[in-house]
Amino acid sequence: MGYAQVNGVRLYYEVSGSGRPLVLLHGGFGSTESFAALRPALLARRRLVAVDLPGHGRTADADRPLRYETMADDVAALVGQLDLGETDLLGYSLGGAVALRLAIQHPRLLRRLVLVSTPFRRRGWYPAVLAAMAAQDERTGERMRGTPAHETYARIAPRPQDWPRLWARSGELMRREYDWSAEVAALTVPTLLVFADADSIPVGHAAEFFGLLGGGHRDGGWDGADRPASRLAVLPGLTHYDILDAPALPAAVLPFLTHPVREPT
């Protein structure tokens, strides 16, 4: 574990295991601890590099706006500093948006991409979820004191008093419109999309996302020869809030990372 100085940010990361690297990016208000349930299964096959995104966990807030694009540049710089080479990347929710931007902005760094509970446009979230995101501010952060996320933040953050500020800055980020459909359609990195069947993102958006990646347009063929390079998994009986802890998640992720996938032509 340690820190890397990248783009004016002292970015915290942890490395464990051996083999091909897999970078893990947590969701909003989370940290490397968010992957506790997922780590054991992944460690059997991968060297894990878990990162605390700016303002989260052990990485202090930076004196700049919170943006998916700049955080993607930060993680890309970390991959370069650690000399990871062509790597695999898994991001969840907020971390998924950062991972998607990294794939768009730095495609040569990635071998495979896994996005968990991540939309490609802001309005991919359910309207009620968008409204809750838009309302996030310092007062919301104060109301969230005492939650498991706050207790972890208070224990590990370099400035625990920044908890309300994180909520305000996250709210400002989540109010910004974005639609990355054209850039997603141009991606060539094999991508696994994973959603819960009761996610904060409609299953219809998941299908549209998969379609942009070349999936869902034709029968895969009896021998699978016409399958797309990317894949879609909708995990049953789960939500946006418990999908990271579900055994079904590594069961979906590991075959994608370890088995041959037809590369795009």
C-alpha positions in Angstrom: 0.0 0.0 0.0 1.2 3.5 -0.6 0.6 6.9 -2.3 1.4 8.1 -5.8 1.7 11.8 -6.6 -0.3 12.2 -9.8 -1.7 15.4 -11.4 -1.4 17.2 -8.1 -3.2 14.5 -6.2 -1.7 12.2 -3.6 -3.6 9.1 -4.7 -3.8 6.1 -2.3 -3.6 2.6 -3.6 -3.2 -1.0 -2.4 -1.5 -3.9 -4.2 -2.2 -7.5 -3.3 -1.9 -10.9 -5.0 0.0 -11.9 -8.1 -0.6 -12.3 -11.9 -2.1 -9.9 -14.4 -3.1 -6.7 -12.7 -6.7 -5.8 -12.2 -7.4 -2.2 -11.0 -10.5 -1.8 -8.8 -12.4 1.5 -8.5 -15.0 1.9 -5.8 -18.3 3.7 -5.8 -19.4 7.1 -4.4 -18.5 7.6 -0.7 -16.6 4.3 -0.7 -13.0 3.3 -0.6 -10.8 0.2 -1.2 -12.7 -1.4 1.7 -15.7 -1.6 -0.5 -14.2 -4.6 -2.2 -13.7 -6.7 0.9 -16.2 -9.4 -0.1 -15.0 -9.5 -3.7 -11.3 -9.6 -3.1 -10.8 -13.3 -2.1 -12.3 -14.7 -5.3 -10.4 -12.2 -7.5 -7.1 -12.8 -5.6 -7.0 -16.4 -6.8 -6.5 -15.2 -10.4 -5.3 -11.6 -10.4 -2.9 -9.0 -8.8 -5.3 -6.5 -7.4 -4.6 -2.7 -7.4 -7.4 -1.0 -5.4 -7.5 2.8 -5.5 -9.1 5.4 -3.3 -10.4 8.1 -5.7 -9.9 11.8 -4.9 -11.8 12.9 -1.9 -12.6 9.3 -0.9 -11.0 7.0 1.6 -7.4 7.7 2.3 -7.0 10.1 -0.7 -7.5 13.7 0.4 -9.7 16.1 -1.5 -8.0 18.0 -4.3 -8.3 21.7 -4.9 -10.2 21.2 -8.2 -13.7 20.2 -9.3 -14.7 16.5 -8.9 -14.9 15.2 -12.5 -15.0 11.8 -14.1 -12.5 12.8 -16.7 -9.8 14.2 -14.4 -10.2 11.2 -12.1 -9.7 8.9 -15.1 -6.5 10.8 -15.9 -5.4 10.3 -12.3 -5.9 6.5 -12.5 -4.2 6.3 -15.9 -1.2 8.2 -14.5 -1.1 5.7 -11.5 -1.1 2.7 -14.0 1.9 4.3 -15.7 3.7 5.0 -12.5 3.3 1.4 -11.3 4.3 0.2 -14.7 1.3 -2.2 -14.9 1.4 -2.4 -18.6 -1.8 -3.4 -20.4 -4.2 -3.9 -17.5 -7.8 -5.0 -16.7 -10.0 -2.5 -14.9 -13.2 -3.0 -12.8 -15.2 0.0 -11.7 -18.5 0.2 -9.7 -21.0 3.0 -9.9 -18.9 6.2 -9.6 -15.8 4.1 -10.1 -17.5 2.6 -13.2 -17.9 6.1 -14.7 -14.2 6.8 -14.0 -13.3 3.5 -15.6 -15.4 4.1 -18.6 -13.8 7.5 -19.1 -10.3 5.9 -18.7 -11.2 3.5 -21.5 -12.3 6.4 -23.7 -9.4 8.7 -22.9 -6.6 6.1 -22.6 -7.7 3.0 -24.5 -4.2 1.6 -25.0 -3.8 1.0 -21.3 -6.6 -1.5 -21.1 -6.9 -5.2 -22.0 -10.4 -5.7 -20.6 -13.0 -3.5 -18.9 -15.7 -4.5 -16.3 -18.4 -1.9 -15.5 -20.7 -2.7 -12.5 -23.9 -0.8 -12.1 -22.7 2.0 -14.4 -24.8 4.0 -17.0 -23.3 5.6 -20.1 -25.4 8.7 -19.8 -26.6 10.7 -16.7 -30.2 10.0 -17.5 -29.6 6.3 -17.5 -30.4 6.4 -13.8 -34.1 6.1 -12.7 -35.6 9.6 -12.3 -36.0 9.1 -8.5 -32.4 8.2 -8.2 -31.4 11.3 -10.3 -33.5 13.5 -8.0 -31.8 12.1 -4.9 -28.3 12.6 -6.5 -29.2 16.2 -7.5 -30.2 17.0 -3.9 -26.9 15.9 -2.3 -25.2 18.7 -0.4 -23.5 19.3 2.9 -26.7 18.9 4.8 -27.2 15.5 3.3 -23.7 14.6 4.5 -24.5 15.7 8.0 -27.6 13.5 8.0 -25.5 10.5 6.8 -23.2 10.7 9.8 -23.2 7.3 11.7 -23.8 5.3 8.6 -21.3 2.5 7.7 -19.9 4.6 4.9 -19.3 7.6 7.3 -17.8 5.3 10.0 -15.3 4.0 7.5 -14.5 7.5 6.2 -14.1 8.8 9.8 -11.6 6.0 10.5 -9.4 6.3 7.4 -9.8 9.7 5.8 -6.8 12.1 6.2 -9.4 14.9 7.0 -12.5 13.3 8.5 -14.1 16.8 8.8 -14.4 16.9 5.0 -17.3 14.4 5.0 -20.0 17.1 4.3 -17.7 18.7 1.7 -17.5 15.3 -0.1 -21.3 15.2 -0.3 -21.5 18.7 -1.7 -18.8 18.1 -4.3 -20.4 14.8 -5.3 -23.8 16.4 -5.7 -22.3 19.0 -8.0 -20.7 16.3 -10.1 -23.9 14.3 -10.3 -25.9 17.3 -11.4 -23.8 17.6 -14.5 -25.3 16.3 -17.7 -23.3 13.8 -19.8 -24.0 11.4 -22.6 -21.1 9.2 -23.8 -23.0 7.1 -26.3 -20.9 8.1 -29.4 -17.6 7.4 -27.5 -18.9 4.1 -26.1 -19.9 3.0 -29.6 -16.3 3.7 -30.7 -14.7 1.6 -27.9 -12.8 -1.5 -29.0 -11.7 -2.9 -25.6 -13.8 -6.0 -24.7 -16.2 -4.9 -22.0 -18.3 -6.8 -19.5 -21.4 -4.9 -18.3 -22.8 -6.1 -14.9 -26.1 -4.9 -13.5 -28.5 -6.1 -10.8 -32.0 -6.9 -11.9 -33.3 -4.4 -9.3 -30.5 -1.8 -9.9 -30.7 2.0 -9.8 -30.4 1.8 -13.6 -33.2 0.2 -15.7 -32.5 -3.0 -17.4 -33.5 -1.3 -20.7 -30.5 1.0 -20.3 -28.2 -2.0 -19.8 -29.5 -3.5 -23.0 -29.0 -0.2 -24.8 -25.4 0.0 -23.4 -24.7 -3.5 -24.6 -26.1 -2.6 -28.0 -23.6 0.3 -28.3 -20.8 -2.2 -27.7 -22.0 -4.4 -30.5 -24.1 -6.8 -28.5 -27.7 -7.9 -28.9 -27.9 -7.4 -32.7 -27.8 -11.0 -33.8 -27.8 -14.7 -32.8 -24.4 -15.8 -31.5 -24.5 -19.0 -33.5 -24.5 -22.6 -32.4 -20.7 -22.5 -31.9 -20.6 -18.9 -30.5 -18.7 -17.6 -33.5 -20.9 -14.6 -33.8 -20.8 -13.5 -30.2 -19.6 -10.0 -29.6 -16.4 -9.3 -27.8 -18.3 -7.6 -25.0 -20.7 -9.3 -22.6 -23.8 -8.4 -20.5 -24.7 -9.9 -17.2 -27.9 -9.1 -15.3 -27.7 -10.7 -11.8 -31.0 -11.8 -10.2 -32.2 -10.9 -6.8 -29.8 -8.0 -6.3 -29.8 -4.2 -6.1 -27.3 -1.4 -6.7 -26.4 -1.5 -3.0 -25.6 -5.2 -2.5 -24.2 -6.3 -5.9 -20.5 -5.9 -4.8 -21.0 -8.4 -2.0 -22.8 -11.0 -4.0 -21.1 -14.3 -4.9 -22.7 -14.0 -8.3 -20.5 -11.1 -9.2 -17.1 -12.8 -9.2 -18.8 -15.8 -10.9 -19.7 -13.4 -13.8 -16.4 -11.4 -13.8 -13.8 -14.2 -13.6 -14.7 -16.1 -16.7 -14.7 -12.9 -18.7 -11.2 -12.0 -17.4 -9.7 -15.4 -17.7 -11.3 -17.1 -20.7 -10.5 -16.2 -24.3 -12.8 -13.6 -25.8 -13.0 -12.9 -29.5 -11.2 -9.7 -30.0 -13.0 -7.1 -32.3 -11.9 -7.1 -35.9 
